[in-house]
Every structure is written in structure tokens, then in C-alpha cells.
Amino acid sequence: MARSLYKGPYVDPKLLKKIDGKKPAEAGVIKTWARDSLISPEMVGFTFGVHNGKDHIEVTPTEEMVGHRLGEFSPTKKFYRHGGKMQKELDQKKKEAEIAAAKAAKASA
């Protein structure tokens, strides 16, 4: 556990201030850089723009997300693909299938 039990959960005070007294429908997207903040029950329904280092990714907390951190739902790394010979073969097959589908659509039209 990263935080001591006697300290309690960490929620950024500025974040709580932004949602205090507002309804989820009227708040819009709330931008935040506080990836380390815990999702509390008051945050459910609001839409947060969580910064991932480049841009803000929209996260709408649900009941199941309570207790997790905002940063868990805004990945900082973008997975492109695995490389190698096998991937090239898969890409080639996919491209051939697209060409065949395009030819079939053109022939039927």
C-alpha cells in the first residue's frame, strides 16, 4: 500500500473544490493533472479530463472505479503493435482481405 492507513485516502483538494455543489450534468469536462487522486463516491458521474502527459483523456468514474486512482484510466503509453515476421504476415493477409472485399463491392455495384 502506497499511503499509510492513518493518513487516509488522498484526493486533491482543488479537484473536490471543482465538483463541490455541482451536478454531473451541468459541470462538463473537468480538466485535471492530479492523476494520483483517489476516486471518491462524490466523483461518480462527473467527467474528468485526466492529463496523460500529452493531452487530456476523458474519464467518467462509475461505482466500480471508487477506490482506484484517476491515472489508472488514462494510459501514458500508446501501444502500437508487436513487430516481427509474424506481424508482417498478419498485416499482409489483412491487406489482401481488404483488397478482395473492395473488388467484391465494386463488382456488385
Helices and strands as residue ranges (DSSP letters): H 13-19, H 24-27, E 29-32, G 41-43, E 47-51, E 56-59, G 63-65, G 70-73, H 85-108
